[in-house]
Amino acid sequence: MKRPSQPLIVGVFVLLCLIWGTTWAAIQIGLEGIPPFTGAAMRFGLASLLLLVLALSLGVRLGRNRREKLLWLVNGMFSFTISYGVVYWSEQWVPSGLASVLFATYPLFVAVISHFALPSEALTRREVLGILLGFAGVAVIFTEDFSLLGGPQVTIAAVVMLLSPVAAAVGSVSVKRWGAGVHPFSLTAIPMAMAAAILGAMGLAFESEREVVFDTVSLGALLYLAVVGSALTFSLYYWLLAYLPVKRLALIAYLIPVVAVLLGVLRGEPLTNQILAGSGVVVVGVALAVQSSSPDARSG
């Protein structure tokens, strides 16, 4: 498989940072009209349908072997169902900028998991220091009085929010370990369909009495998240994952908050000095944890 040009790789990387930096605010906007599990199910259901149509049109074969089908289950459960179920639930209370910062711990979890799962991506001393520093930044953030950001529920939701990057890290490392040769459409379309089914069932179970409002704003947010924030971005992400070490690609997660926090501030979300300081420590820690990864390393 011929490696794409460096400008193309960098361009796609930057595009993912910009798009995913806006999805945190889009999720919160969509939550104003659509309950969390229902909204996430609709997002991934629409994205999956679009990708399946594209796969059929382009003649992409799906489910060619048992390994690929097992990846559907792992990716569907960890990268989409758990990770995004937690995000949607948490953002009912956690400001979008803070949510994106908490998710920025994703590269730290990736570094730890890949150390044991990927022989070519073992941790160095600098990476260990970065991981410890990154988690120290999270500790600084959690010394904030979250009740000032919207009530005591914010603290609980922020803690739960940390389950999302853990689940996403498990999914990404699994794809890197066993996903060689699997088309990006296969790694996205079927897992998203699974997530849509599970989250949809959760919506029916827990949100059946909540009103669903399909106004221009909530519908626009849903379509943006499904088409641009899911179908496009995850296909590009798994395409990049075939050429970059998972730790290097995880850099996305600490550049995204720059966009997300700026958008949150523009939307009137509170941003305290404590959160800014903790966020800065997280960014420095993640930078240390991933900067020594070789950009040409491959894990098969």
C-alpha positions as CSV (number, residue, x, y, z in Angstrom):
1,M,0.0,0.0,0.0
2,K,1.6,3.2,-1.2
3,R,2.0,5.9,1.5
4,P,0.2,9.2,0.7
5,S,2.2,12.4,0.4
6,Q,3.0,14.2,3.6
7,P,1.0,17.3,2.7
8,L,-2.1,15.2,2.2
9,I,-1.6,13.5,5.6
10,V,-1.1,16.8,7.3
11,G,-4.1,18.3,5.5
12,V,-6.4,15.5,6.5
13,F,-5.0,15.7,10.1
14,V,-5.8,19.5,10.3
15,L,-9.2,19.0,8.8
16,L,-10.1,16.4,11.4
17,C,-9.0,18.8,14.2
18,L,-11.1,21.6,12.8
19,I,-14.2,19.5,12.3
20,W,-14.1,17.6,15.6
21,G,-13.4,20.8,17.4
22,T,-16.8,22.0,16.3
23,T,-18.7,18.8,17.1
24,W,-18.6,19.4,20.9
25,A,-20.7,22.5,20.5
26,A,-22.9,20.9,17.9
27,I,-23.7,18.0,20.3
28,Q,-24.8,20.5,23.0
29,I,-26.9,22.5,20.5
30,G,-28.6,19.3,19.4
31,L,-29.3,18.3,23.0
32,E,-31.6,21.3,23.3
33,G,-34.1,19.5,21.1
34,I,-33.2,15.8,21.1
35,P,-32.4,13.6,24.2
36,P,-28.8,12.2,24.4
37,F,-29.2,8.5,23.6
38,T,-31.8,9.2,20.9
39,G,-29.7,11.9,19.4
40,A,-26.6,9.7,19.3
41,A,-28.6,6.9,17.8
42,M,-29.9,9.1,15.0
43,R,-26.5,10.5,14.3
44,F,-24.8,7.1,13.9
45,G,-27.9,5.6,12.1
46,L,-27.8,8.3,9.4
47,A,-24.0,8.2,9.1
48,S,-24.0,4.4,8.8
49,L,-26.7,4.5,6.1
50,L,-24.7,7.0,4.1
51,L,-21.5,5.0,4.4
52,L,-23.3,1.7,3.4
53,V,-24.7,3.4,0.3
54,L,-21.2,4.6,-0.6
55,A,-19.7,1.2,0.0
56,L,-22.3,-0.4,-2.2
57,S,-21.8,2.2,-4.9
58,L,-18.0,1.9,-4.9
59,G,-18.0,-2.0,-4.7
60,V,-16.4,-2.1,-1.2
61,R,-16.7,-5.6,0.2
62,L,-17.6,-5.8,3.9
63,G,-17.1,-8.6,6.4
64,R,-14.6,-10.6,4.3
65,N,-13.2,-12.6,7.3
66,R,-13.8,-13.4,11.0
67,R,-11.2,-10.8,12.1
68,E,-13.0,-8.0,10.4
69,K,-16.3,-9.0,11.9
70,L,-14.8,-9.2,15.4
71,L,-13.5,-5.7,14.9
72,W,-17.0,-4.6,14.1
73,L,-18.1,-5.7,17.6
74,V,-15.1,-4.2,19.4
75,N,-15.2,-0.9,17.5
76,G,-19.0,-0.6,17.7
77,M,-19.0,-1.1,21.4
78,F,-16.0,0.9,22.5
79,S,-15.4,3.6,19.9
80,F,-19.1,4.5,19.3
81,T,-21.6,3.0,21.8
82,I,-19.7,3.6,25.1
83,S,-17.6,6.5,24.1
84,Y,-20.3,8.6,22.5
85,G,-23.1,7.4,24.8
86,V,-21.0,8.8,27.6
87,V,-20.3,12.1,25.7
88,Y,-23.9,12.7,24.9
89,W,-25.1,12.0,28.4
90,S,-22.4,14.1,30.0
91,E,-22.8,17.1,27.8
92,Q,-26.3,17.6,29.3
93,W,-24.4,19.3,32.2
94,V,-20.7,19.6,31.2
95,P,-19.9,22.7,29.1
96,S,-18.7,21.7,25.6
97,G,-15.2,23.3,26.1
98,L,-14.6,21.4,29.4
99,A,-15.9,18.2,27.8
100,S,-13.4,18.5,25.0
101,V,-10.5,19.1,27.5
102,L,-11.5,16.0,29.5
103,F,-11.5,14.0,26.3
104,A,-8.0,15.3,25.6
105,T,-6.8,12.6,28.0
106,Y,-7.5,10.1,25.2
107,P,-3.9,10.1,23.9
108,L,-2.7,9.3,27.4
109,F,-4.9,6.2,27.6
110,V,-3.9,5.3,24.0
111,A,-0.2,5.5,25.0
112,V,-0.7,3.2,28.0
113,I,-2.8,0.6,26.2
114,S,-0.6,0.6,23.0
115,H,2.5,0.0,25.2
116,F,1.1,-3.4,26.1
117,A,-0.8,-4.2,22.8
118,L,1.5,-2.8,20.1
119,P,5.2,-3.9,20.3
120,S,6.3,-1.1,18.0
121,E,4.8,1.6,20.3
122,A,6.3,0.8,23.7
123,L,6.4,3.7,26.1
124,T,9.6,5.8,26.7
125,R,10.6,7.6,29.9
126,R,9.5,10.9,28.3
127,E,6.1,9.4,27.4
128,V,5.7,8.1,31.0
129,L,6.5,11.6,32.3
130,G,4.0,13.1,29.9
131,I,1.3,10.7,30.9
132,L,1.8,11.6,34.6
133,L,1.8,15.3,33.8
134,G,-1.4,15.0,31.8
135,F,-3.3,13.2,34.5
136,A,-2.0,15.9,37.0
137,G,-3.6,18.4,34.7
138,V,-6.9,16.5,35.0
139,A,-6.5,16.6,38.8
140,V,-6.0,20.4,38.6
141,I,-9.2,20.7,36.6
142,F,-11.1,18.6,39.2
143,T,-10.1,21.0,42.0
144,E,-12.5,23.5,40.4
145,D,-15.8,24.1,42.1
146,F,-17.9,22.6,39.3
147,S,-21.1,23.8,41.0
148,L,-20.2,27.3,39.7
149,L,-20.4,25.8,36.2
150,G,-24.1,24.8,36.5
151,G,-24.7,22.8,39.7
152,P,-23.4,19.7,41.5
153,Q,-24.5,17.4,38.6
154,V,-21.6,18.9,36.6
155,T,-19.1,17.2,38.9
156,I,-20.6,13.7,38.5
157,A,-21.0,14.2,34.7
158,A,-17.4,15.3,34.4
159,V,-16.2,12.2,36.2
160,V,-18.3,9.9,34.0
161,M,-17.0,11.8,31.0
162,L,-13.6,10.3,31.5
163,L,-15.0,6.9,30.6
164,S,-15.3,8.1,27.0
165,P,-11.6,8.6,26.2
166,V,-10.8,5.2,27.9
167,A,-13.3,3.4,25.7
168,A,-12.2,5.3,22.5
169,A,-8.6,4.4,23.3
170,V,-9.5,0.7,23.5
171,G,-11.2,0.9,20.2
172,S,-8.5,2.8,18.3
173,V,-5.7,0.5,19.6
174,S,-7.7,-2.6,18.6
175,V,-8.2,-1.3,15.1
176,K,-4.4,-0.5,14.9
177,R,-3.5,-4.0,16.1
178,W,-5.9,-6.0,14.0
179,G,-7.4,-3.7,11.3
180,A,-4.6,-3.9,8.7
181,G,-6.2,-4.2,5.2
182,V,-9.7,-3.5,6.5
183,H,-11.5,-0.7,4.5
184,P,-12.3,2.4,6.5
185,F,-16.0,2.1,5.5
186,S,-16.1,-1.3,7.1
187,L,-14.5,0.1,10.3
188,T,-17.2,2.8,10.5
189,A,-20.4,1.8,8.8
190,I,-21.2,-1.5,10.6
191,P,-19.9,-0.4,14.0
192,M,-22.0,2.8,13.7
193,A,-25.1,0.8,12.8
194,M,-24.5,-1.4,15.9
195,A,-24.1,1.7,18.1
196,A,-27.3,3.2,16.6
197,A,-29.2,0.1,17.5
198,I,-27.9,-0.1,21.1
199,L,-28.2,3.6,21.8
200,G,-31.7,3.6,20.1
201,A,-32.8,0.9,22.5
202,M,-31.4,2.9,25.4
203,G,-33.3,5.9,24.2
204,L,-36.6,3.9,24.1
205,A,-35.9,2.6,27.6
206,F,-34.9,5.8,29.3
207,E,-36.1,8.7,27.1
208,S,-39.5,7.6,25.9
209,E,-41.3,10.3,27.9
210,R,-38.9,13.1,26.8
211,E,-40.0,15.4,24.0
212,V,-38.1,15.3,20.7
213,V,-38.1,18.6,18.9
214,F,-37.0,18.7,15.3
215,D,-36.6,22.4,14.7
216,T,-34.2,23.9,12.3
217,V,-31.4,24.2,14.9
218,S,-31.6,20.6,16.3
219,L,-32.1,19.1,12.9
220,G,-29.2,21.1,11.4
221,A,-26.9,20.0,14.3
222,L,-28.0,16.3,13.8
223,L,-27.2,16.4,10.1
224,Y,-23.9,18.1,10.6
225,L,-22.9,15.6,13.2
226,A,-24.0,12.6,11.1
227,V,-22.6,13.6,7.7
228,V,-19.5,15.8,8.5
229,G,-18.8,14.9,12.1
230,S,-19.2,11.1,11.7
231,A,-19.3,9.6,8.1
232,L,-16.6,11.9,6.8
233,T,-14.3,12.2,9.8
234,F,-14.2,8.6,11.0
235,S,-13.6,7.4,7.4
236,L,-10.7,9.8,7.2
237,Y,-9.5,8.9,10.7
238,Y,-9.3,5.2,10.0
239,W,-7.6,5.9,6.6
240,L,-4.9,7.9,8.5
241,L,-4.6,5.2,11.1
242,A,-3.2,2.8,8.4
243,Y,-0.2,5.2,7.9
244,L,0.4,6.7,11.3
245,P,1.2,5.3,14.7
246,V,-1.9,5.4,16.9
247,K,0.0,7.6,19.5
248,R,0.9,10.1,16.8
249,L,-2.7,10.3,15.4
250,A,-3.9,10.7,19.0
251,L,-2.4,14.2,18.8
252,I,-5.8,15.2,17.4
253,A,-7.4,15.0,20.8
254,Y,-5.3,17.7,22.3
255,L,-5.5,20.1,19.4
256,I,-9.3,19.8,19.2
257,P,-9.9,21.6,22.6
258,V,-8.4,24.7,21.2
259,V,-11.2,25.0,18.7
260,A,-13.9,23.6,21.1
261,V,-13.0,26.0,23.9
262,L,-13.0,29.0,21.6
263,L,-16.4,28.1,20.3
264,G,-17.7,27.5,23.8
265,V,-16.5,30.9,25.0
266,L,-18.2,32.5,21.9
267,R,-21.4,30.7,23.0
268,G,-21.1,32.2,26.5
269,E,-19.8,29.1,28.3
270,P,-17.8,29.9,31.6
271,L,-14.1,29.4,31.5
272,T,-12.2,29.8,34.8
273,N,-8.5,30.3,35.4
274,Q,-8.4,26.8,37.2
275,I,-9.7,25.1,34.1
276,L,-7.3,27.0,31.8
277,A,-4.4,26.1,34.0
278,G,-5.4,22.4,34.2
279,S,-6.0,22.4,30.4
280,G,-2.5,23.8,29.8
281,V,-0.9,21.0,31.9
282,V,-3.0,18.4,30.1
283,V,-1.8,19.7,26.7
284,V,1.9,19.8,27.8
285,G,1.6,16.3,29.2
286,V,0.0,14.9,26.1
287,A,2.6,16.6,23.9
288,L,5.4,14.9,25.9
289,A,3.6,11.6,25.8
290,V,3.3,11.4,22.0
291,Q,6.1,13.6,20.5
292,S,8.7,10.9,20.5
293,S,6.6,8.5,18.4
294,S,8.1,7.8,15.0
295,P,5.9,9.1,12.3
296,D,6.8,6.2,10.0
297,A,6.3,3.4,12.5
298,R,3.8,0.7,11.5
299,S,2.3,-2.0,13.5
300,G,1.1,-4.2,10.7
